[in-house]
């Protein structure tokens, strides 16, 4: 009996030791996990997609517009040295004042992932060859009148000039991905050197927008010469910027 009792006691202690070791290897999980445990079970946040990368990017594009600093058809290159600043130079073909060259700076207000709303200011010039009747008044039907000052045959004004325009505009850039973008811009240009064109009392033709003759007519009336412009640009991002 004593041996049997000792054997049962040894088996009981052995079973208890195995259960204790099993409990230490697999601790019981609480029905109410701690905050740290719950946070570790949450899915990792999805990273935001890369933005347009305005800063340090360079673009090369084509432009088309009416009264534009880049002319009727032109090209430009732009650089974003900072997230909120764009510098741009370009030029193109213009009908009224000849080939145009322009430099422009823009300050952006919301350079987001795919848009850039900005105000710009810059200077442009043209290489103009003009020819019109000086000191003559023309009626509204486009035919030259005989009323000239001084009386006599109209005097032909011809020559070359480089009108300098101060341009201000508002624009909106849209990036179609990281490699292609577009822009729409509207603004006004103010002539800084109207003295480059001889005075005229009137012009033989009334065209769309300003002409060298109309500049001469505005000068004779001491009026400020200015014109509105609207432009559409398409460009490729040739140097990717920082997102």
C-alpha positions in Angstrom: 0.0 0.0 0.0 2.7 2.4 0.8 4.4 1.7 -2.5 1.1 2.3 -4.3 0.5 5.5 -2.5 4.0 6.7 -3.3 3.6 5.8 -7.0 0.2 7.8 -7.3 1.8 10.8 -5.5 4.7 10.8 -8.0 2.3 10.6 -11.0 0.2 13.5 -9.6 3.2 15.7 -9.2 4.4 14.9 -12.7 1.0 15.8 -14.3 0.9 19.1 -12.4 4.5 19.9 -13.6 3.5 19.4 -17.3 0.4 21.6 -16.9 2.4 24.3 -15.3 5.0 24.3 -18.1 2.2 24.4 -20.7 0.7 27.4 -19.1 4.0 29.2 -19.0 4.5 28.6 -22.7 1.0 29.8 -23.8 -0.2 32.6 -21.5 -3.9 33.1 -21.4 -5.2 35.9 -23.6 -7.4 38.5 -22.0 -10.9 39.1 -23.3 -10.1 42.9 -23.1 -6.8 43.5 -24.9 -4.6 46.4 -23.8 -4.5 49.6 -26.1 -1.0 48.7 -27.3 -2.2 45.3 -28.4 -5.2 46.7 -30.3 -3.1 49.3 -32.1 -0.6 46.6 -33.2 -3.5 44.7 -34.9 -4.6 47.7 -37.0 -3.6 47.7 -40.7 -0.7 49.9 -41.7 -1.8 53.3 -43.2 -1.7 53.5 -47.0 1.0 56.0 -48.1 -0.2 59.0 -50.1 0.4 59.0 -53.8 3.3 61.2 -54.9 2.3 64.7 -55.8 3.0 66.7 -59.0 6.4 67.7 -57.7 6.4 71.4 -58.5 9.7 72.3 -56.7 12.8 72.0 -58.8 10.9 70.8 -61.8 11.4 72.2 -65.4 8.8 72.3 -68.1 8.9 72.8 -71.9 5.7 73.7 -73.7 3.8 75.3 -76.5 1.5 78.3 -76.3 -1.4 79.8 -78.3 -3.4 82.9 -77.5 -4.7 86.3 -78.4 -2.7 89.3 -77.3 -0.4 86.9 -75.5 3.2 87.9 -74.4 4.3 84.8 -76.3 2.4 85.9 -79.5 -0.3 84.1 -81.4 1.8 80.9 -81.5 4.8 80.4 -79.3 7.0 78.2 -77.0 8.3 78.6 -73.5 10.5 77.0 -70.8 9.6 77.2 -67.1 11.4 76.4 -63.9 10.1 76.1 -60.3 13.0 77.0 -58.0 10.6 76.9 -55.0 7.2 75.3 -54.3 5.4 78.6 -54.7 7.4 80.3 -57.4 7.7 79.7 -61.1 10.0 81.5 -63.6 9.4 81.4 -67.3 10.8 82.7 -70.6 9.4 82.3 -74.1 8.5 83.8 -77.4 6.7 83.4 -80.6 5.0 84.7 -83.7 2.7 87.8 -83.4 0.7 89.4 -86.2 0.3 93.0 -85.1 3.6 93.8 -83.5 5.9 91.2 -84.9 7.9 88.4 -83.1 7.6 88.5 -79.3 9.9 87.6 -76.4 8.8 87.5 -72.8 9.9 86.8 -69.3 7.4 86.1 -66.5 7.4 85.2 -62.8 4.4 83.6 -61.0 3.6 83.2 -57.3 1.4 80.2 -56.5 -1.2 80.2 -53.8 -2.2 76.5 -53.6 0.4 74.3 -55.2 -1.4 71.0 -54.6 -0.7 67.6 -55.9 -2.2 68.4 -59.3 -3.0 72.2 -59.5 -1.2 75.5 -59.2 -3.3 78.7 -59.0 -1.0 81.7 -59.5 -0.6 85.4 -60.2 2.1 86.5 -62.6 3.9 89.6 -63.7 6.6 90.1 -66.3 7.9 92.0 -69.3 7.7 91.4 -73.0 8.9 93.1 -76.2 8.3 92.8 -79.9 10.4 93.4 -83.0 8.0 95.7 -84.9 8.1 97.1 -88.5 5.3 99.6 -88.8 3.8 101.6 -91.6 0.8 103.8 -91.4 -0.4 107.4 -92.2 0.7 109.9 -89.7 -1.4 112.9 -88.7 -4.5 111.9 -90.7 -8.0 111.1 -89.5 -9.9 108.1 -90.9 -13.6 107.6 -90.8 -15.2 104.6 -89.2 -15.8 102.8 -92.6 -12.1 102.1 -92.9 -11.5 104.5 -95.8 -8.9 107.2 -95.5 -10.3 110.7 -95.3 -8.8 113.8 -96.8 -8.7 115.6 -93.5 -5.1 115.7 -92.5 -3.1 117.9 -90.1 -1.4 119.9 -91.4 -3.5 120.2 -94.6 -2.0 118.4 -97.6 -1.0 114.9 -98.5 -0.9 112.4 -95.7 2.6 111.7 -94.4 3.6 108.1 -94.3 5.0 107.0 -91.0 7.2 103.9 -91.2 10.1 102.5 -89.3 11.0 99.9 -86.6 10.2 99.9 -82.9 10.5 97.6 -79.8 7.4 98.1 -77.7 7.9 97.1 -74.1 4.8 95.7 -72.3 4.2 95.2 -68.6 2.1 92.0 -68.3 0.0 90.9 -65.4 -2.1 87.7 -65.4 -3.9 85.0 -63.4 -3.3 81.4 -64.3 -4.2 77.9 -63.3 -1.9 74.9 -64.0 -3.1 71.4 -64.0 -0.7 68.4 -64.0 -2.0 65.4 -66.0 0.2 63.0 -64.1 3.9 63.8 -63.4 5.0 64.2 -67.0 2.3 66.3 -68.8 0.5 69.5 -67.8 -1.6 72.4 -69.1 -2.4 76.0 -68.2 -5.0 78.6 -68.9 -4.1 82.2 -68.3 -5.8 85.6 -68.7 -4.5 89.1 -68.1 -3.5 92.5 -69.5 -0.5 94.2 -71.0 0.3 97.9 -70.6 2.6 99.6 -73.1 5.5 101.4 -71.3 7.1 103.2 -74.3 4.3 104.5 -76.6 6.8 107.2 -77.8 8.3 104.6 -80.1 5.4 105.1 -82.5 4.6 108.4 -84.3 1.4 110.1 -83.3 -1.7 109.6 -85.5 -5.1 111.1 -85.5 -6.8 107.9 -86.8 -6.2 104.6 -88.4 -7.4 103.3 -91.8 -8.6 100.0 -90.4 -10.2 99.0 -87.2 -8.7 95.5 -86.4 -9.0 93.2 -83.4 -6.7 94.3 -80.7 -4.0 97.0 -80.8 -2.0 97.9 -83.8 1.0 100.2 -84.2 -1.2 102.8 -85.8 -3.7 102.6 -82.9 -0.8 103.1 -80.5 0.0 106.3 -82.4 -3.6 107.4 -82.2 -3.8 106.7 -78.4 -0.5 108.6 -78.0 -2.0 111.7 -79.7 -4.9 111.6 -77.2 -2.6 111.0 -74.2 -4.3 107.7 -73.5 -2.7 104.6 -72.0 -2.3 101.8 -74.5 -3.2 98.4 -73.1 -4.7 95.1 -74.3 -6.3 92.0 -72.9 -4.8 88.6 -73.5 -5.9 85.0 -73.0 -3.7 82.0 -73.5 -3.7 78.2 -73.4 -0.4 76.3 -72.8 0.5 72.7 -73.0 3.8 71.4 -71.6 5.9 68.4 -70.8 7.9 68.0 -67.6 11.4 67.4 -68.7 12.9 67.5 -65.2 10.9 65.9 -62.4 10.7 67.9 -59.2 10.3 67.0 -55.5 6.9 65.6 -54.5 
